[in-house]
Amino acid sequence: MVLPGNAHEEKTGVPFLLLEEMYEEFYGLKEKPFNLTPDPRFFFLSENHRGAFEHLLYGIKEKEGFILITGEVGAGKTTICRALLNKIESDATDSALILNPMFSGQELLQCILSDFGIQTQATAKKELLDSLNRFLLNQKEAGRNSILIIDEAQNLPLPVLEEIRILSNLETEKEKLIQIILMGQIELKEKLILPRLRQLNQRISIRYHLNPLVREEIPRYILHRLTVAGSSGDVQFTSGAYREIFHYSQGIPRLINLASDRALLAGYAEQRRKIQRQTVLKGLRSLEGEDVFPSRGVFKRRLALGLAGLMIFILGLFAAALFFDPDLAIFKGRSNSSAPFAEAKAQPEITQGTSFYTLQLGVYENETKALEVAERVKDTGYPLFLSKTEGVDGSSRHHLYLGKFGKKIEAEEVEKIFRKVEDFPDVQVVLTSTPLSKEPAE
């Protein structure tokens, strides 16, 4: 069978790239329904997305200072931003939207002023803040609200996040002059619990986490986007197709869009308007370049290998626990140079025999390298300790530790932050029972 138009190859041989511009007409669509751009016309109010949207509207109406919205990559945070801006445009509100804020504090201020339409030749930070303050006071007198939305806020450096807190100090005796909405991935929540950002964290009055769609919402989501794109019901997805799309996407809207778009391409290649499970799988293979879901036999073999790896990992943890027995605590070492370094606050002295958990950030060949890393993380607010051990060959190793925790679960929470946010892939929780001197490391 030959496809219509200028494509003269057999159905199975038509490249997907040639089909992208043709399947809208075949399915009776006015535009592509599953674009990845955050078009607010396609905004789907799932139960969870509706909750996030209502929290945002409430926070704006009640003039709350800081609002935090978090979610996985592709969960629809930016689309909510666009939908929110469309909603409040006619409500005597002016807004500034900052996307991908990889800026210094001064650059961020300049972007905020520019997005609010404030013309200024100022370059100094104080002058920029003064210009913003004058604008906000004028807005207040005119009865207009001012909202700052920062998307992908997890990319902001810690010093810049601290400076954003300072923006909330722009206020009258009765209310804030600017409302600030921070939107970002889960790493943003992890950053905010760092001691250095506790003042900002305390000022966030509304928080909402955007979860993926549940399985039952997948058909309504896909139908909604097809309808907005102009479908009159010519294209249909079977229940098996919906299951495979959920299996692939786990409810993440961006991945649902990818899977659905490729399924329509695969359906057009086969001249089918009914999208079945196998059609979805064919589309996903074109997306991934290989079989997306292995056969059950392959899955079982992978599961067996995974379980074997898990057993090895558990045995490794057991061996590590033996190694860090109190009698072998690494702080004892062979050297008397274990000491706290760059301690953020005065800590009560640990008496002999008192155990606590700490994080080993790394092991370094020389003290200079260890001190460089300590300088990098000292502003996090946790105490730092440096310990030196000597091997049987006479070589020295310098161990850098962070924090004193009474419970292992507390140390593990901070370990996650340093592994994912602060980029310490080898960080690990260590139990020690050695008293630590108040002397700073040399």
C-alpha positions as CSV (number, residue, x, y, z in Angstrom):
1,M,0.0,0.0,0.0
2,V,1.3,3.5,-0.9
3,L,0.7,6.5,1.4
4,P,-1.0,9.6,0.1
5,G,0.9,12.7,-1.0
6,N,4.4,12.6,-2.2
7,A,5.5,9.8,0.1
8,H,6.0,6.8,-2.3
9,E,7.5,4.3,0.1
10,E,5.7,1.4,1.7
11,K,4.0,2.1,5.1
12,T,6.7,0.5,7.1
13,G,9.5,2.4,5.5
14,V,8.2,6.0,5.8
15,P,10.6,8.0,8.0
16,F,8.9,9.6,11.0
17,L,10.5,12.9,10.2
18,L,8.5,13.1,7.0
19,L,5.3,12.4,8.8
20,E,5.4,15.2,11.4
21,E,4.0,17.8,9.0
22,M,1.3,15.5,7.6
23,Y,-0.5,13.7,10.5
24,E,-2.6,16.7,11.6
25,E,-4.6,16.6,8.4
26,F,-5.0,12.9,8.6
27,Y,-6.5,13.1,12.1
28,G,-8.5,16.2,11.4
29,L,-6.4,18.4,13.7
30,K,-5.7,22.1,13.4
31,E,-2.4,21.9,15.1
32,K,-0.2,19.4,16.9
33,P,-1.8,18.4,20.2
34,F,1.2,17.2,22.1
35,N,3.8,20.0,21.7
36,L,6.3,20.3,24.5
37,T,6.0,24.0,24.7
38,P,4.2,25.4,27.8
39,D,1.1,26.6,25.9
40,P,-1.6,27.7,28.5
41,R,-4.4,26.9,26.1
42,F,-3.6,23.2,26.7
43,F,-3.5,23.5,30.5
44,F,-5.2,20.5,32.0
45,L,-6.7,20.9,35.4
46,S,-6.0,17.5,37.0
47,E,-6.9,17.3,40.7
48,N,-3.4,18.0,41.7
49,H,-2.8,20.8,39.1
50,R,-6.1,22.4,40.2
51,G,-4.9,22.4,43.8
52,A,-1.6,24.1,42.8
53,F,-3.5,26.7,40.8
54,E,-5.9,27.5,43.6
55,H,-3.1,27.8,46.1
56,L,-1.4,30.3,43.7
57,L,-4.6,32.4,43.3
58,Y,-5.3,32.4,47.0
59,G,-1.7,33.5,47.8
60,I,-2.0,36.4,45.3
61,K,-5.4,37.4,46.6
62,E,-4.4,37.4,50.2
63,K,-1.0,39.1,49.4
64,E,1.1,36.4,50.9
65,G,4.8,37.1,50.7
66,F,6.4,33.9,49.4
67,I,4.7,31.0,47.6
68,L,6.6,27.8,46.8
69,I,5.5,25.4,44.0
70,T,7.7,22.3,43.4
71,G,7.4,19.3,41.2
72,E,9.3,16.7,39.1
73,V,10.9,17.6,35.8
74,G,8.1,17.9,33.2
75,A,5.3,18.0,35.8
76,G,3.8,21.2,34.3
77,K,5.2,23.9,36.5
78,T,6.0,26.3,33.6
79,T,2.6,25.7,32.0
80,I,1.0,26.7,35.3
81,C,3.1,29.9,35.3
82,R,1.7,30.8,31.8
83,A,-1.8,29.9,32.8
84,L,-1.5,32.0,36.0
85,L,-0.2,35.0,34.0
86,N,-3.2,34.7,31.6
87,K,-5.6,34.6,34.6
88,I,-4.3,37.6,36.4
89,E,-3.5,39.9,33.4
90,S,-6.9,41.7,33.8
91,D,-6.9,41.8,37.6
92,A,-4.9,45.0,38.1
93,T,-1.7,43.0,38.4
94,D,1.7,43.5,36.8
95,S,4.1,40.6,36.7
96,A,7.7,39.7,36.0
97,L,8.5,36.1,34.9
98,I,12.2,35.0,35.2
99,L,13.0,31.7,33.4
100,N,16.2,29.7,34.0
101,P,17.7,32.2,36.4
102,M,21.4,31.4,36.1
103,F,22.3,34.9,37.3
104,S,24.3,36.7,39.9
105,G,22.3,38.8,42.3
106,Q,22.9,42.0,40.3
107,E,21.9,40.4,37.0
108,L,18.7,39.0,38.5
109,L,17.8,42.5,39.8
110,Q,18.4,43.9,36.3
111,C,16.2,41.2,34.7
112,I,13.4,41.8,37.2
113,L,13.4,45.6,36.4
114,S,13.5,44.9,32.7
115,D,10.5,42.5,32.9
116,F,8.5,45.0,34.9
117,G,9.3,47.5,32.2
118,I,11.3,49.7,34.5
119,Q,13.8,51.9,32.5
120,T,17.0,52.6,34.5
121,Q,20.7,53.3,33.8
122,A,21.6,52.1,37.3
123,T,24.2,49.4,37.7
124,A,24.9,49.4,41.4
125,K,22.8,47.0,43.5
126,K,21.5,49.7,45.8
127,E,20.4,51.9,42.9
128,L,18.7,49.0,41.3
129,L,16.8,48.2,44.6
130,D,15.8,51.9,44.9
131,S,14.4,51.9,41.4
132,L,12.4,48.7,42.1
133,N,11.1,50.2,45.4
134,R,10.0,53.4,43.7
135,F,8.1,51.4,41.1
136,L,6.4,49.2,43.7
137,L,5.3,52.2,45.7
138,N,3.8,53.8,42.6
139,Q,2.1,50.5,41.9
140,K,0.6,50.5,45.4
141,E,-0.7,54.1,45.0
142,A,-2.3,53.1,41.7
143,G,-4.0,50.1,43.3
144,R,-2.1,47.6,41.3
145,N,-0.4,44.4,42.5
146,S,3.2,43.3,41.6
147,I,4.1,39.7,41.3
148,L,7.6,38.2,40.7
149,I,7.6,34.6,39.4
150,I,10.9,32.7,39.3
151,D,10.8,29.4,37.4
152,E,13.5,26.8,37.7
153,A,14.5,28.4,41.0
154,Q,16.5,25.4,42.0
155,N,19.2,26.8,39.7
156,L,19.7,29.9,41.8
157,P,23.0,30.0,43.8
158,L,22.6,30.2,47.5
159,P,23.8,33.8,47.8
160,V,21.1,34.8,45.2
161,L,18.4,33.0,47.1
162,E,19.4,35.0,50.1
163,E,19.1,38.2,48.2
164,I,15.6,37.3,47.0
165,R,14.6,37.1,50.7
166,I,15.8,40.8,51.0
167,L,13.3,41.7,48.2
168,S,10.5,40.7,50.6
169,N,11.6,43.6,52.9
170,L,10.2,46.0,50.4
171,E,6.9,46.7,52.2
172,T,4.7,49.3,53.8
173,E,3.6,49.2,57.4
174,K,0.6,47.0,56.5
175,E,1.6,44.8,53.6
176,K,4.2,43.5,51.2
177,L,4.8,45.6,48.1
178,I,5.8,42.5,46.0
179,Q,4.7,38.9,46.0
180,I,7.3,36.3,45.1
181,I,6.5,32.9,43.6
182,L,9.3,30.3,43.5
183,M,8.8,27.4,41.2
184,G,11.3,24.6,40.9
185,Q,12.3,21.0,41.1
186,I,12.6,18.9,44.2
187,E,16.1,20.1,44.7
188,L,14.7,23.5,45.6
189,K,13.0,22.1,48.7
190,E,16.3,20.4,49.6
191,K,18.2,23.7,49.3
192,L,15.7,25.6,51.4
193,I,16.2,23.4,54.5
194,L,19.9,24.3,54.6
195,P,20.7,26.3,57.7
196,R,22.0,29.2,55.6
197,L,18.5,29.6,54.0
198,R,16.4,29.2,57.1
199,Q,15.3,32.8,57.1
200,L,14.0,32.5,53.5
201,N,12.4,29.1,54.3
202,Q,10.5,30.6,57.3
203,R,9.0,33.3,55.1
204,I,7.3,30.9,52.7
205,S,3.7,30.9,53.8
206,I,2.2,28.7,51.0
207,R,3.7,25.5,49.7
208,Y,2.4,23.0,47.2
209,H,4.1,20.0,45.5
210,L,2.9,19.1,42.0
211,N,2.5,15.4,41.7
212,P,2.2,13.4,38.4
213,L,-1.2,12.5,37.0
214,V,-2.7,9.3,38.3
215,R,-3.6,6.5,35.9
216,E,-7.3,7.4,35.7
217,E,-6.5,10.9,34.5
218,I,-4.4,9.9,31.5
219,P,-7.4,9.4,29.1
220,R,-9.0,12.7,30.1
221,Y,-5.6,14.5,29.6
222,I,-5.1,13.1,26.1
223,L,-8.7,13.8,25.1
224,H,-8.4,17.3,26.4
225,R,-5.3,18.1,24.3
226,L,-6.8,16.5,21.2
227,T,-10.0,18.6,21.6
228,V,-8.0,21.8,22.0
229,A,-6.1,20.9,18.9
230,G,-9.4,20.7,16.9
231,S,-10.2,16.9,17.1
232,S,-13.8,16.0,16.4
233,G,-13.3,12.4,17.6
234,D,-11.6,11.0,14.5
235,V,-8.7,9.7,16.6
236,Q,-9.2,7.2,19.4
237,F,-6.9,5.6,21.9
238,T,-7.7,2.1,23.3
239,S,-7.4,1.2,26.9
240,G,-4.3,-0.8,26.2
241,A,-2.7,2.3,24.6
242,Y,-3.5,4.4,27.7
243,R,-1.9,1.7,29.9
244,E,1.3,1.7,27.9
245,I,1.5,5.5,27.9
246,F,1.1,5.6,31.6
247,H,3.7,2.8,32.0
248,Y,6.2,4.9,30.0
249,S,5.4,8.3,31.5
250,Q,4.4,7.4,35.1
251,G,2.0,10.4,34.8
252,I,4.6,13.0,34.0
253,P,2.8,15.4,31.5
254,R,5.9,16.0,29.3
255,L,6.5,12.3,28.9
256,I,2.7,11.7,28.1
257,N,3.1,14.3,25.4
258,L,6.2,12.6,23.9
259,A,4.5,9.1,24.0
260,S,1.2,10.4,22.5
261,D,2.9,12.4,19.7
262,R,5.0,9.4,18.6
263,A,1.9,7.1,18.8
264,L,0.1,9.4,16.4
265,L,3.0,9.4,14.1
266,A,3.1,5.6,14.2
267,G,-0.7,5.4,13.6
268,Y,-0.4,7.7,10.6
269,A,2.4,5.5,9.2
270,E,0.0,2.6,9.4
271,Q,-3.0,4.7,8.3
272,R,-4.9,3.9,11.5
273,R,-7.0,6.4,13.4
274,K,-7.5,4.0,16.3
275,I,-4.3,4.0,18.4
276,Q,-3.7,0.6,20.0
277,R,-1.1,-0.7,22.4
278,Q,1.2,-1.9,19.7
279,T,1.0,1.4,18.0
280,V,2.2,3.2,21.1
281,L,5.0,0.7,21.5
282,K,6.1,1.3,17.9
283,G,6.1,5.0,18.5
284,L,8.1,4.6,21.7
285,R,10.7,2.5,19.9
286,S,11.2,5.4,17.5
287,L,11.6,7.7,20.4
288,E,14.1,5.6,22.3
289,G,15.8,4.0,19.3
290,E,15.3,0.5,20.8
291,D,12.7,-1.7,22.4
292,V,11.2,0.3,25.3
293,F,10.0,-2.6,27.4
294,P,12.0,-5.8,27.5
295,S,10.4,-9.2,27.4
296,R,9.5,-10.9,30.6
297,G,12.4,-13.3,30.4
298,V,14.8,-10.4,30.0
299,F,13.1,-8.6,32.9
300,K,13.5,-11.6,35.1
301,R,17.2,-11.9,34.4
302,R,17.7,-8.2,35.1
303,L,15.7,-8.5,38.3
304,A,17.9,-11.4,39.4
305,L,21.0,-9.4,38.6
306,G,19.6,-6.4,40.5
307,L,18.9,-8.5,43.6
308,A,22.4,-9.9,43.5
309,G,23.8,-6.4,43.3
310,L,21.6,-5.4,46.3
311,M,22.9,-8.3,48.4
312,I,26.5,-7.2,47.6
313,F,25.7,-3.7,48.6
314,I,24.1,-4.8,51.9
315,L,27.2,-6.9,52.7
316,G,29.3,-3.9,51.9
317,L,27.4,-1.8,54.3
318,F,27.8,-4.5,57.0
319,A,31.6,-4.5,56.4
320,A,31.6,-0.7,56.6
321,A,29.7,-0.9,59.9
322,L,32.4,-3.2,61.3
323,F,35.1,-0.8,60.1
324,F,33.5,2.1,61.9
325,D,33.2,0.3,65.2
326,P,33.8,2.8,68.1
327,D,37.1,1.1,68.9
328,L,38.2,1.7,65.3
329,A,36.6,5.2,64.9
330,I,38.4,7.0,62.2
331,F,38.7,10.2,64.3
332,K,41.1,8.3,66.6
333,G,43.3,7.4,63.7
334,R,47.0,7.4,64.3
335,S,47.2,11.1,64.6
336,N,46.1,13.7,67.1
337,S,45.1,16.2,64.5
338,S,41.3,15.6,64.6
339,A,39.7,19.0,65.1
340,P,36.7,21.0,64.1
341,F,37.2,23.4,61.2
342,A,35.3,26.5,60.3
343,E,32.6,25.8,62.9
344,A,29.6,28.1,62.2
345,K,28.5,28.3,65.8
346,A,30.0,27.4,69.2
347,Q,29.2,23.8,69.9
348,P,29.1,22.1,73.3
349,E,32.2,19.9,73.9
350,I,31.6,16.2,73.3
351,T,32.6,14.1,76.2
352,Q,34.5,10.9,75.9
353,G,32.3,8.0,74.8
354,T,29.5,10.2,73.4
355,S,28.5,8.9,69.9
356,F,27.2,11.0,67.1
357,Y,26.7,10.8,63.3
358,T,28.6,12.9,60.9
359,L,29.1,13.0,57.1
360,Q,32.3,12.1,55.5
361,L,32.5,14.5,52.5
362,G,35.7,13.1,51.1
363,V,39.2,11.7,51.6
364,Y,42.1,13.8,50.2
365,E,45.8,13.2,49.7
366,N,46.9,16.5,51.2
367,E,45.5,19.0,53.7
368,T,45.4,21.9,51.3
369,K,42.9,20.1,49.1
370,A,40.7,19.2,52.1
371,L,40.8,22.9,53.3
372,E,39.7,24.1,49.8
373,V,36.7,21.9,49.9
374,A,36.0,23.0,53.5
375,E,36.0,26.6,52.4
376,R,33.5,25.7,49.7
377,V,30.9,24.4,52.1
378,K,31.6,26.3,55.3
379,D,28.6,28.7,54.6
380,T,26.1,25.9,54.8
381,G,26.0,26.4,58.6
382,Y,27.2,22.9,59.7
383,P,30.4,22.4,61.7
384,L,33.3,20.9,59.8
385,F,36.0,18.5,61.1
386,L,39.3,17.5,59.6
387,S,41.0,14.2,60.5
388,K,44.4,12.8,59.4
389,T,45.1,9.1,59.2
390,E,48.3,7.3,58.2
391,G,48.5,4.1,56.2
392,V,50.9,1.2,56.8
393,D,53.0,2.5,53.9
394,G,53.4,5.9,55.7
395,S,51.1,7.8,53.4
396,S,48.7,10.3,54.9
397,R,45.0,10.7,54.2
398,H,42.9,13.8,55.2
399,H,39.3,13.1,55.9
400,L,36.8,16.0,55.8
401,Y,33.6,15.6,57.9
402,L,30.5,17.8,58.2
403,G,27.9,18.1,61.0
404,K,27.1,16.5,64.3
405,F,23.8,14.6,64.3
406,G,22.1,12.7,67.2
407,K,20.0,10.5,64.9
408,K,21.1,8.7,61.8
409,I,18.0,9.7,59.9
410,E,18.9,13.4,60.3
411,A,22.4,12.7,58.9
412,E,20.9,10.8,56.0
413,E,18.6,13.7,55.1
414,V,21.5,16.1,54.9
415,E,23.5,13.4,53.0
416,K,20.9,13.4,50.3
417,I,21.2,17.2,49.9
418,F,25.0,17.1,49.6
419,R,24.9,14.2,47.2
420,K,22.3,15.8,44.8
421,V,22.5,19.5,45.4
422,E,26.1,20.2,46.5
423,D,27.6,17.6,44.1
424,F,29.4,15.3,46.6
425,P,28.8,11.9,45.0
426,D,31.0,10.0,47.6
427,V,29.5,11.5,50.7
428,Q,28.5,8.9,53.4
429,V,27.2,8.8,56.9
430,V,29.7,7.8,59.6
431,L,29.2,7.0,63.3
432,T,32.0,8.2,65.6
433,S,32.4,8.2,69.4
434,T,35.6,10.2,69.7
435,P,35.6,13.6,71.5
436,L,36.5,16.5,69.2
437,S,38.8,19.3,70.2
438,K,37.7,23.0,70.1
439,E,41.0,23.8,68.4
440,P,40.6,24.8,64.7
441,A,42.5,22.7,62.2
442,E,45.9,24.2,61.3
